[in-house]
Amino acid sequence: MMRPHKIIHLAEIQSYTGLRSHQIRELIKYREFPYPLKLGEGQVGWLESDISDWQANLIERREWNSHWL
């Protein structure tokens, strides 16, 4: 049986990433952060798996770039 996807809101994203809301919006604008899901009028959320994948990608890039330092 497939588990449902967990949706997290902006406050939790900020806690996970250490980013502020304006920084997240900028990253979304430049397609460097997962796009949110529209949940309703004026409400958005992100799939927790998308945020985890984004963080893993940052770590991979850091590790790859560290070989060139």
VENHUQUI-V822129 format. One record per residue. N is the residue number from 0. RES is the residue in one letter. PSI is psi in whole degrees, -180 to 180 (none if undefined). D_CENTER is the distance of its C-alpha to the mean C-alpha in Angstrom with 2 decimals. Layout:
n->[N,N]
res->[RES,RES]
psi->[PSI,PSI]
d_center->[D_CENTER,D_CENTER]
This chain:
n->[0,1,2,3,4,5,6,7,8,9,10,11,12,13,14,15,16,17,18,19,20,21,22,23,24,25,26,27,28,29,30,31,32,33,34,35,36,37,38,39,40,41,42,43,44,45,46,47,48,49,50,51,52,53,54,55,56,57,58,59,60,61,62,63,64,65,66,67,68]
res->[M,M,R,P,H,K,I,I,H,L,A,E,I,Q,S,Y,T,G,L,R,S,H,Q,I,R,E,L,I,K,Y,R,E,F,P,Y,P,L,K,L,G,E,G,Q,V,G,W,L,E,S,D,I,S,D,W,Q,A,N,L,I,E,R,R,E,W,N,S,H,W,L]
psi->[134,133,145,152,140,130,131,152,173,-45,-40,-37,-45,-40,-43,-41,-24,6,153,163,-39,-32,-40,-44,-41,-45,-39,-44,-39,14,37,8,146,139,139,163,138,120,-21,-173,110,12,133,162,167,149,130,-36,-35,-40,-41,-42,-41,-46,-42,-38,-42,-43,-44,-46,-40,-45,-40,-45,-30,-22,-18,2,none]
d_center->[25.89,22.25,20.03,18.14,14.38,12.96,11.29,9.79,10.44,9.64,11.88,10.27,6.78,9.25,11.12,8.71,7.74,11.03,9.96,12.03,11.55,13.43,11.42,8.18,10.75,12.24,9.41,9.06,12.84,13.14,10.87,8.92,5.39,5.00,7.87,8.53,11.59,14.72,16.29,19.37,21.01,18.73,16.15,12.62,10.10,7.11,8.17,7.73,8.56,5.90,3.44,6.94,7.76,5.54,7.15,10.27,10.52,10.61,13.19,15.09,15.42,16.61,19.05,20.28,20.82,22.57,25.26,26.23,26.74]
